[in-house]
């Protein structure tokens, strides 16, 4: 069978406050995060956004200890998965590849080559597929494979998404049940699923299956939980003026408060590790919104981290992938599969969805140019005599 490896993919996060700005630059340099009509705009725009957002982001990270715990937790997940695979009789080495911070995906691939791995399972730590998460990492890996003849000798297979995997669903249901059972009236609590959002254009124009997979995942978790509680799905973490998936988490919380909901049990459905979106955005920002809106009980279900059922499920996914026909990068991210990776859709004239989206993008660039002028006192608007 040769030497077998598993590559866990994740977003990454700044380890220290001084890492925040370069991390944001890496994030917004990715064309699958911000899609622009002209590739030469990507780096200047990434510099502008990372510079303008750095201070606020640093303040957010200060509130959770000065850095992201994502690397540490992912390392713990990798170790737990490797040990579980050994118990399954699989001698496997598990590697971590982060998209926007250390250890970068390229660093993980270098270790995989160094160790002489012959067979590789690529497993994203995103339960639901999106072009902006798993898709971006797959696109990078496809490019690395195309440029490196040594990697051609590595047999690999991809697990595109696993939102409907029984062990994952059971682990999520167990964590929700544990939180519900701590309440005086468990059946009356409202279960609130908060997922990371994506722009609507990703779904409607690029064919991103993310929204459908999130909605299906929510239904499956509630079926596995088998409790009578009402539930809501909303989307958090939007950036910029373009329309993102709705309802937005803050709006949905206020609406439930107006309906008289007293206990809210918040489930971070698209996150399997604690990080800035759970520890700061949900635990602090959304908690404050809920309390100010009149919701007396704000309860948050922890992320899966190294939950034993979850880790065992990941191990079973790896074993199944090794014993099934290989799935290649191009099978997941090519346009003929209905998902449009960058470069994105062409411009369409008239009152079209495409025109509306591009108008929003142009407006965002104009807004960022204004922010640059305000921050630095110089820039394109001064050059044209507009400020």
C-alpha positions in Angstrom: 0.0 0.0 0.0 3.0 2.3 0.5 3.2 5.2 2.9 -0.2 6.8 3.5 -0.9 10.4 4.5 -3.9 12.5 5.3 -3.8 16.3 4.6 -6.2 18.3 6.8 -7.1 21.6 5.2 -8.2 24.7 7.1 -8.3 28.5 6.9 -5.6 29.3 9.4 -5.4 32.3 11.7 -2.9 34.8 13.1 -0.9 33.4 16.0 0.0 36.9 17.4 -1.3 40.4 17.0 1.5 41.3 14.6 0.4 38.5 12.3 -3.1 40.0 11.8 -2.4 42.4 9.0 -0.3 39.9 6.9 -2.9 37.2 7.5 -5.7 39.6 6.3 -3.6 40.4 3.2 -3.2 36.7 2.4 -6.9 36.2 2.9 -8.1 39.0 0.6 -5.4 38.3 -2.0 -7.3 35.1 -2.8 -9.6 35.7 -5.8 -12.1 33.2 -4.4 -12.6 35.5 -1.4 -13.0 38.8 -3.4 -13.7 38.3 -7.1 -12.5 41.2 -9.2 -12.8 41.8 -13.0 -9.1 42.7 -13.3 -6.5 40.4 -11.6 -4.0 43.3 -11.2 -6.4 44.9 -8.7 -6.2 41.9 -6.3 -2.9 42.8 -4.5 -3.6 46.6 -4.1 -7.1 45.9 -2.9 -5.9 43.2 -0.5 -3.3 45.7 0.9 -6.0 48.4 1.3 -8.4 46.1 3.1 -5.8 44.5 5.4 -4.4 47.9 6.3 -7.8 49.5 7.0 -9.1 46.5 9.0 -6.0 45.6 10.9 -6.6 47.7 14.0 -10.2 46.5 14.5 -9.2 42.9 13.9 -6.3 43.2 16.3 -8.7 44.5 18.9 -11.0 41.5 18.3 -8.1 39.1 18.7 -7.1 40.9 21.9 -10.4 39.9 23.3 -9.7 36.2 22.8 -6.2 36.2 24.2 -4.1 37.9 21.5 -4.3 35.3 18.7 -6.2 32.6 17.1 -6.4 29.1 18.7 -7.1 27.5 15.3 -3.6 26.2 14.7 -3.4 24.6 18.2 -6.8 23.0 17.9 -6.2 21.7 14.4 -2.9 20.1 15.6 -4.9 18.4 18.4 -7.4 17.2 15.8 -4.6 15.9 13.6 -3.0 14.0 16.5 -6.4 12.6 17.6 -7.2 11.5 14.1 -3.8 9.8 13.6 -4.2 7.9 16.9 -7.7 6.9 15.9 -6.5 5.7 12.5 -3.8 3.6 14.2 -6.6 2.0 16.2 -8.3 1.2 12.9 -5.2 -0.6 11.8 -4.0 2.2 9.5 -0.4 3.4 9.7 -1.1 7.0 8.5 0.7 10.3 8.9 -1.6 13.3 9.3 -0.5 16.7 8.0 -2.0 20.2 8.4 -2.2 22.7 5.5 -3.6 26.2 6.2 -4.7 28.4 3.4 -3.7 31.8 4.7 -1.3 31.4 7.6 1.3 29.0 8.9 1.6 26.1 8.4 0.7 26.9 4.8 -0.6 24.3 2.4 2.6 24.6 0.5 4.6 23.8 3.7 2.5 20.7 4.3 3.0 19.5 0.7 6.8 19.9 1.2 6.6 17.7 4.3 4.5 15.1 2.4 7.2 15.0 -0.4 10.0 14.8 2.1 8.3 11.9 3.9 7.8 9.9 0.7 4.0 9.6 1.0 2.7 7.4 -1.8 -1.1 7.7 -1.2 -2.8 10.8 0.2 -6.3 11.6 1.4 -7.2 15.3 1.2 -9.7 16.1 3.9 -11.0 19.7 4.3 -12.1 20.6 7.8 -15.1 22.3 6.3 -18.2 20.1 6.5 -19.9 22.0 3.7 -18.2 22.7 0.3 -17.8 26.3 -0.8 -15.7 27.8 -3.6 -14.3 30.2 -0.9 -13.1 27.5 1.5 -12.5 23.9 0.2 -12.7 25.1 -3.4 -9.9 27.6 -2.9 -7.6 25.0 -1.3 -8.4 22.5 -4.0 -7.6 25.0 -6.7 -4.2 25.7 -5.0 -3.4 22.0 -4.7 -4.4 21.4 -8.3 -1.9 24.1 -9.3 0.8 22.6 -7.1 0.3 19.1 -8.7 0.4 20.6 -12.2 3.7 22.3 -11.6 5.5 19.5 -9.7 6.4 16.3 -11.4 7.2 14.6 -8.1 3.6 15.1 -7.0 2.5 13.2 -10.1 3.8 10.1 -8.4 1.5 10.6 -5.3 -1.9 9.0 -5.7 -4.4 11.2 -4.0 -8.1 11.3 -3.4 -10.3 14.2 -2.2 -13.2 14.2 0.2 -15.2 17.3 -1.1 -17.7 17.6 1.7 -19.1 15.6 4.5 -22.0 17.5 6.0 -24.2 14.4 5.9 -21.8 12.0 7.5 -23.6 10.1 10.4 -20.8 10.5 13.0 -20.6 14.3 12.4 -24.3 14.6 12.7 -24.4 12.6 15.9 -21.6 14.5 17.5 -23.4 17.8 16.7 -26.6 16.5 18.0 -25.0 15.3 21.2 -23.4 18.7 21.9 -26.7 20.4 21.3 -28.5 18.0 23.6 -26.0 18.5 26.4 -26.6 22.3 26.2 -30.4 21.9 26.1 -30.4 19.5 29.1 -28.7 22.2 31.3 -31.8 24.5 30.9 -34.8 24.5 33.1 -37.2 24.2 30.1 -35.1 22.4 27.5 -38.0 21.9 25.0 -38.8 25.6 24.9 -35.4 26.8 23.9 -34.9 28.0 20.4 -32.0 26.3 18.5 -30.2 28.9 16.4 -27.8 27.7 13.7 -25.3 30.3 12.7 -23.2 29.6 9.6 -20.5 31.6 8.0 -22.0 33.5 5.1 -21.0 33.9 1.4 -22.0 36.5 -1.2 -25.3 35.7 -2.9 -23.5 35.8 -6.3 -21.4 32.8 -5.3 -24.6 30.8 -5.1 -26.7 32.3 -7.9 -24.0 32.9 -10.5 -21.0 30.7 -9.6 -23.1 27.7 -8.7 -21.6 27.4 -5.1 -23.5 24.5 -3.4 -22.7 25.9 0.0 -26.2 27.3 0.8 -27.9 24.0 -0.1 -25.5 21.9 1.9 -25.9 24.2 4.9 -29.7 23.9 4.7 -29.6 20.2 4.3 -27.1 19.9 7.1 -29.4 21.8 9.5 -32.3 19.5 8.6 -30.2 16.4 9.2 -28.9 17.6 12.6 -32.4 18.3 13.8 -33.5 14.9 12.6 -30.6 13.3 14.5 -31.3 15.4 17.6 -35.0 14.3 17.5 -36.2 17.1 19.9 -39.3 19.2 19.5 -37.4 22.6 19.7 -38.0 25.2 17.0 -34.9 26.2 15.1 -33.5 29.0 12.8 -30.7 29.1 10.3 -28.9 32.4 9.8 -25.5 33.6 8.4 -22.8 35.7 10.0 -19.4 37.4 9.2 -20.4 39.3 6.0 -17.9 41.9 4.6 -18.4 44.7 2.1 -21.5 46.2 0.5 -22.6 43.3 -1.7 -25.5 41.1 -0.7 -24.7 38.1 1.3 -26.8 35.1 2.2 -29.7 35.9 4.5 -31.1 36.1 7.1 -28.1 37.8 8.8 -27.4 36.5 12.3 -27.9 39.8 14.0 -31.2 40.5 12.3 -32.5 37.0 13.1 -31.6 37.3 16.8 -33.5 40.6 17.0 -36.5 39.1 15.2 -36.6 36.1 17.6 -36.4 38.5 20.6 -39.4 40.4 19.3 -41.3 37.1 19.1 -40.6 36.5 22.9 -37.8 33.9 22.7 -36.2 33.7 26.1 -33.6 31.0 25.7 -31.4 30.9 22.6 -29.1 27.9 22.0 -26.6 29.0 19.3 -24.9 26.3 17.2 -21.8 27.3 15.1 -22.8 24.9 12.3 -20.0 25.6 9.7 -17.2 25.6 12.2 -15.5 22.5 13.7 -13.0 24.4 15.8 -13.1 27.4 18.1 -11.7 30.5 16.5 -12.4 34.2 16.1 -16.0 33.8 14.7 -17.1 31.6 17.7 -15.1 33.1 20.5 -15.5 36.8 19.7 -18.2 37.3 17.1 -20.8 34.8 18.5 -19.8 34.8 22.2 -19.4 38.6 22.5 -21.0 40.5 19.7 -24.1 38.4 19.2 -24.5 37.8 22.9 -24.6 41.5 23.4 -27.2 41.9 20.6 -29.3 39.2 22.1 -29.2 40.6 25.7 -29.9 44.1 24.5 -32.9 42.8 22.5 -34.4 41.1 25.5 -33.3 37.5 25.2 -32.5 36.5 28.8 -30.7 33.2 28.1 -27.9 33.1 25.5 -26.3 29.7 25.4 -23.6 28.6 22.9 -22.9 25.0 21.8 -19.1 24.5 21.7 -17.4 23.6 18.5 -16.6 20.0 17.9 -12.8 20.3 18.4 -11.7 16.8 19.3 -15.1 15.3 20.2 -14.5 11.5 20.1 -17.5 10.7 17.9 -16.4 13.4 15.4 -12.7 12.2 15.3 -13.9 8.6 14.8 -16.1 9.8 12.0 -13.1 11.5 10.3 -11.1 8.3 10.6 -13.9 6.3 9.0 -14.1 8.8 6.2 -10.4 8.4 5.5 -10.6 4.6 5.5 -13.6 4.7 3.1 -11.7 7.1 0.8 -8.7 4.8 0.7 -11.0 1.9 -0.3 -13.0 3.8 -2.9 -12.3 5.2 -6.4 -10.2 8.3 -6.3 -11.8 11.7 -6.6 -9.6 14.3 -8.3 -9.5 18.1 -7.8 -10.8 18.8 -11.2 -13.9 16.7 -10.6 -14.9 19.0 -7.8 -14.0 22.5 -9.0 -14.4 22.4 -12.8 -17.2 24.5 -14.5 -18.7 21.3 -16.1 -19.6 20.3 -12.6 -21.7 23.5 -12.2 -19.2 25.4 -9.9 -17.4 28.3 -11.5 -14.0 28.9 -9.9 -12.0 32.1 -10.7 -11.9 33.6 -13.3 -15.6 34.2 -12.6 -18.5 34.9 -14.9 -18.3 37.4 -17.7 -20.1 40.8 -17.6 -23.6 40.9 -19.0 -25.1 44.2 -20.2 -28.6 45.3 -19.0 -30.6 44.9 -15.8 -29.1 41.6 -15.0 -28.0 39.9 -11.8 -24.4 40.0 -13.1 -24.6 43.8 -13.6 -26.0 44.3 -10.1 -23.2 42.2 -8.6 -20.5 44.1 -10.5 -22.0 47.4 -9.6 -21.7 46.4 -6.0 -18.1 45.4 -6.5 -17.2 48.7 -8.2 -19.0 50.5 -5.3 -16.9 48.5 -2.8 -13.7 49.5 -4.6 -14.8 53.2 -4.5 -15.5 52.9 -0.8 -12.1 51.4 -0.1 -10.4 54.2 -2.1 -12.2 56.7 0.1 -11.0 54.9 3.2 -7.4 54.9 1.9 -7.7 58.7 1.4 -8.9 59.1 5.0 -6.2 56.9 6.4 -3.2 58.2 4.5 -4.3 61.6 3.3 -3.3 60.7 -0.3 -4.3 58.3 -3.0 -6.3 58.1 -6.2 -9.0 60.7 -5.3 -6.3 63.3 -4.5 -4.6 62.4 -7.8 -7.7 63.3 -9.7 -8.3 66.5 -7.6 -11.4 65.0 -6.0 -10.2 65.6 -2.4 
